[in-house]
Amino acid sequence: MKIKLINILMMIFFALSACTPKVEPKTVDYYLKNDSERNSLMAKCMNNLGKYKDDPDCINASQAALQARANHKWVK
């Protein structure tokens, strides 16, 4: 009886996890064009580096921020 219950619970778990939508990370170009979203995400990522250091969106937003600063024209 217990084995049957465990098998049913495992099947439900796998069925639900297979239905979870996979969100593609946004590209560096996207974050270059969307300053406010990039800045918002960068703040979230920097506030919890342990959790988000390997997050593809955080990496792409960070790369976009670096490129945006490098492309900035400094004016006197």
Secondary structure as UniProt FT lines:
FT   HELIX           2..18
FT   HELIX           28..33
FT   HELIX           35..47
FT   HELIX           49..52
FT   TURN            53..54
FT   HELIX           56..71
//
